[in-house]
Amino acid sequence: MADLVDFCTQLLSSLTLMVHAALLAFAARWVLRKAGVSKKESWPAFLRPARDLASRVFSFLQSHALPLAALIALAATLGSLFFSEVAGWEPCKLCWFQRIFMYPQAAILLLALWRKERSIWPYTLALSILGGSISAYHYSTYLLSLGSTGVCSISGGPSCLINYFTSYGYITLPLMAFTASLSIALISWFWLREKKE
C-alpha cells in the first residue's frame, strides 16, 4: 500500500510541477505580448522555433479548454479521494472547504463536456476563485509557520498544519489544490475574455 501511495504522490506532484512550468510559460507569453514582442520577426532567430512550438501548444490548449478543465477538476477530485480513502490521510477543515469548491466543478465540467455546453465558465471561475483562496491561505500556513489556524484550532478535527509530504521542495497537498483551482480559474477567465472580444 505504501508503494501505491508513494507512486500516486510522485505522479500528482510531477503533474503539478508540469502545470507550474506551463503557468510560467503562459505568464511569460502574456508579458511578452503586453511588451509588444508578439510578432515572430521581433524574436531572435534562435528563439523562433521555441516561439512557434509555444504558439502551437497554446493554440491546442485554447481549443481544448473544456476537456482540459474537466481533466484537472477530475484529477483533483480523484486525487483528494485517493489520499483520504486509500492512503488514510484524514482531511482537515480547510481541506474540506477546498473540496466543497472543487468537487462540484468536476461534475459541472464533465457534464458540460458531454453536452458540449460552454456557458459554465462563470460558475467554474467563481468556484475556482473561492476554493483557490482557501488553498492559498492553507498553503501560507506552511510557508509562514503560523503555528495554528483559526478554523482548525477550534474545530477539533485533524490539524490543518499536518504536512503529509513535500515534493520538489515546495509541493504539498494544499499547493496541489491551489494549482488546480488557479488553472481552472485561468482557463475560465480566458474563455470568458475571448468570448467578449
N, C-alpha and C positions, 0 to 999 in steps of 0.2 A: 504494500500500500504506500509506503514512504517513497518508493521509486516512482510511482504514478503521480504522487503529489509533487515531487521534485521535477518530474518531466513537465507537468502542466504549468507549474510555477515558472519554469525556464521558458517554455513556449510562449506563455502570455507576456512574460517580461520582454522577450525578444520582439514580439509583435508590438508591444508598447514602445520599445526603442525605435523600431522602424517607423511607427507613426510619428514619433518625435522628430525623426530625421525628415520625414515628409512635411511636417508642420514648419520646420525651419526652412526647408526649400521653398515652401509656399510663401512664407514671410519674406524671404529674400527676393522672390519673384515680385511680390507686391511692392516692396521698397524700390526695386529697380524700375518697375513700371511708373511709380509715383515720381521717381527721379528723371523720367524721360528716357530710360535706357531700355526701351521695349523693342525697338527695331533691330532686326538682325544685323544690319550694317554697323550699328553702334557698338557691337561686341567685338573684342579682339578675335582674330581668325582662329586661334587655337581653342577658344571657348565656344565657338558657334556650334560644333557637334553636341556639346553638353546642353546648350540652349535649345537646340532642335529636339533632343531627347526629352528635355523637361517640358517643352511645349506639347509634344505628343502625349506624354504621361498626364499632364494637366487636362488636356482635351479629353482623354479617355475617362479620367476621374469625373470630369464635368458631365459627360454624357451618361455616366453610370452612378449618379449621385444617390438615387433612391436605393439601389441594391447595396451600395457601399454603406450607407447609413444603417440599413436594416442589418447588414452583417456585423457592423460594430455594436449595435444595440443587442443583437442576439449573442455575440461573443461575451459582452459584458454581463448579460443576464445569466448565461450558462456558466461562465467563469465564477461568478459570485455564488451560484448554487453549488457548483463543484466544491469550492472552498468551504462552504458551510456544511453541506450534507455529506460529502465524501471525505474531505480532509478533516472535518470535525472542528473547524475554526468558527467558534460562535461569534456572530456579528454583534458589534456594539450598537449603541443607539444611533450614532451618526451613520454607521453603515446601513442601518435600516432606513433612515431618511433618504440616503442616496439611492437605495433600491426602490423606494417609493416613486422616485422620479425616473428611474431607468427602465424598470420592468414594463410599464405601460408603453414605452417607446418601442420596445421590441415587438409588442403586439400591433401597435399602430402602424409601424413601418412595414412589417411583414404583410399585414392586411392591405396596406396601400400598394405594396409591390404586387401582390396577387391581383388586385383590382385596377392596377395602373392609375391610381389616384395620386394627384400631385398637390392637392390642397391642404396637405397635412403639415407643411413646413412651419407655419406659425406656431402650431402646437408643439412640434418637436423642438423648436427654438426655445420656447418658454420653459418646457420641461428640462431641457439641457442646461439652460442658464441657472435654474433653481438647483438642480442636482449638482452641477459643477461648482456652484458657490459653496455648497456643503462640503464637497470633496476638497476644495481648495482650503477651507477652514480646517478640515480634518488633517490634511497633509501638513498644514502650517504648524499643527500641534507637535508634529515630529521635528520639523525644522527648527522651531523656536524653543523646543523643550519646555512647553508651557506647564508641564507637571500635572495638570488636571484640566479637564474641560467642564464647563458648567453643566452641559447636558448629561455627560456620563457620570459625573461625580454625584449627582442626585438621583439617578435612575436605578441604581443598584444592580445593573447588568454588568457585562464584561467591560473592562476599561477601554476607552477609546484610544489609549496610548499603547495598547498591545501591538507590537510590530511582529507579524509572523515571518516576514522575510524582507530583505533589501537586496535587490538585484542591480547590477551595474553601478553600485554605489549610491543610487538615489531612487530607484523604482520600488514603490510599496503598493499595497492594495488601494489606499486612497488616491495615489497618483494614477494608478490604472483607471480608476473610476473617473477621475478628473480628465484624463486624456480622452476617454470615450465620450464624456459629456462635451468637452471642448470640440472634438472632431465633429460630432453630430450638430452642435450649435453652429460651427463654421459652415458646414455643408448646407444647413437650413438657411443661414443668413445669405450665403452667396446665391443660393437658388432663388430666394425671395428678391434679392437685389437685381439679379438678371432679368427676372420677370417684369420688374418696374422699368428697366431700360429699354 
